[in-house]
Every structure is written in structure tokens, then in C-alpha cells.
């Protein structure tokens, strides 16, 4: 089945899913944060078919999340290192792991984020860099950015109009 690309959409979530949306990709990035870098190590850790791993590594490299570096010339072998953009995925994985720990493991603590300095468990929360306010559905909402195209503006305005009329809210 041919995968649908979200690269042309205005929504940053859709564009992020274009690079990260396949579950294998997130698991590869998780393993990269654990220190894996070589094809054989990823394959052994994940139990993923070689052809599928090749495709996922290529996609993550094309998306600018991993870089290939030769570590052997004969035979030519590469390792995959996180880029700055790849390292920026860490809070996403930490939040996903925390959510999974609360909602997908039956209450069992299987893996946790811990402070490097003190080893103490951490509870990831997304906060606004400017104000320090936690970002939750009660404190934040999605709004159009200044660069959104007219078609996306119309689409989102329609969604918000339906929500407001359903909830009895009047937009300010």
C-alpha cells in the first residue's frame, strides 16, 4: 500500500507525522537515544526485517533526523547518528513514554525518564518556554499561524465554527 504524504499540509502535526508517523521510526529513534547506531544493532533490538529497517533508516535520514557516517570502508558500513533535529524528538518520546506508563501498561512502571545528574524519576510535562505554564487542553489551544494558507484557514475556521456552535461558545 502506498503511504500518503502529509508534507504539503499546513499543519505542523501532519508534517511531523510525515517524518515520524511510522511506529518503527519512533522505535528506531528511541534506540538511537539508548546509544544504538549500527544497522545490525537496530535490527537485533527491534526484530525488524532488514528491508523494512533499510527503508525506515533512509526515511529518517532524508527527514534530517539521522545522519549516516561510515565506520568501515571494507566492507563499507554505516552507522546512524542523531542530528540536532533528531535530538529535538527526545521530549516527544519522553512524553509518549510517560503517557504509555500511565495509560498503556496497566499501571506497571516498565521504563521511566530519569535525571542524568541524580537518577531520580522524572514526570515529563510540556511547558511554555516563555511563561513556564504547563500546556494542557485547559491552558492552550491550536490557532492559526500567520503563514497559514487561505485554504487551511478556511478549513480550521469551519472546524472551530462547528465546535463553537455545538458547545454554545461564541468566538471572541
N, C-alpha and C positions, 0 to 999 in steps of 0.2 A: 504494500500500500504506500502510495506517495504521501509524504508528510506535507502539511500545509505550512507555508512560511508566514510568520507574523511580522517580518522585517519592515514591511511598508506601512504598518499601522502606527497611528499617533500615540497609542497607549504604551507607556514605558513598561507596564507589566507584560503586555503582549510581546514587546520586543525582547524583554528579559527571558521570557519563556522560549523565544526563538533560539536563544543561546543555551539556556539551562533546562528547558522543559522536559527533556527525556530523563527518566529516573536514573538510568545508567550514568548520565553525565553528572548528576549530583553525587552519586556514589563514587565516581572517579575523583571528583574534586574533594570529597571527604577523605578519600585515601591519600590524595596528594597532601592534604593538611596533616595527615598522620605520618607523612615522610616518604610515601612511595613515589617513585619517579619512573621506573622501568616497566616496559610492556609486560614482561613475564610476571613481575610482582603484582601489577594490577590484575592480570588475568588470574593468577593464583588466588588473590584476595577475594575477587568478585565471582569467580567461576563463570565468567562471561566468555562466549565464543570468540575466537580470535578475530574473525571478520567483523563482528559487531564492535569489539573493542577498538579495532583499527578505525572504523567509521566514527566512533564517538571521540576518540583522541584527535582525529582530523578535524572534526567539527569544533571541539573545544579550542584547538589551535587556531582555526580560521576565525573564531569568535574573539580571539585575543585573550583567552583565559589561561592558556598554557603556551609555553614555548618549547620547541624541540631543540635539544642540544646533543650533538654526537658525543658519545663516551667511548666508542670503539670504532676504529677505521677498518679493521679486518677481523671479522666481518663488520660492516657498517651497522652500528646500533645507536639508537637514540634514547634519551631519557626526556621526560616531560616535567618542566618546572612551572610553578605558578607565576603568572605575571602580576603586576600591580592590580589589574582588573580582576584577575583570579583571586588574589588575596582579599579583595573587597567583598567577595562572596562569603567570607567567613561568618560575619554576623547573621547572614541569611541562614546558613547551615546551623549555626548555634540556636537561632530562634526556632527553626524547624525541628531540631532535636529536642528542644525544651517542650515544644508543643507535643511532639510524639511521646515524650516522657510522661506528660500529663494525660494524654488522651488516647494513645495507641498501644500502650504496653501493659494495660491492666494494673497500673499503679506501681509496677516494678521499675526500679532505677537500674537500667542496663548500662547506660553511658551518660556522663554528665560533663558539662563545661566546668572547668576548674581554673582558678587563678594560677598563673605560672609562678608568681612570687611566693604564694602561701599554700597552694594546693587545695584551697577551700572551694567547695562547690559554689558555682555562680548561677544566678537565675536571670538569664538574658531578658532584657526588656528594651524595646526601641524607644529612644527619647529624641526630642527635638534638640539639635545641637545648639541652637540659639537660646532657647528658654529653659531647657532641661525637663520640659513637660513630657511625661510618658505619652506615646502615641497609641491611642486606643480608639475604637469606634465612637466612644463618648467624647473624646477630646479633639478628634480630627476627622476630616472628610476629604474625598477626592474632589478636586476642582480643576477646571481647565487652566492650562498654562498659556502664556502669551503667544507661544508659537504653534498652538493647535490649529490645524487646518479647518476651514469652514464646515466641511462635511462631518468632521469629528465633533465640532462644536454643536452642530445640529443634532447629531446622534445623542450626545451626552445631555443636551438640553431636553430632548424628548424623554430620556430615562428619568431625569430629575423631575420633569413636569408630571409624569405618571406617578412617581413616588410621592410627590407633594400632594397631588390630588387624592391619592389613596389614603395618605396619612392625615389629610386635612391641614397640611402645612401650607403657608403662603410664603413664597420666596421673598426675601428682603430686598 
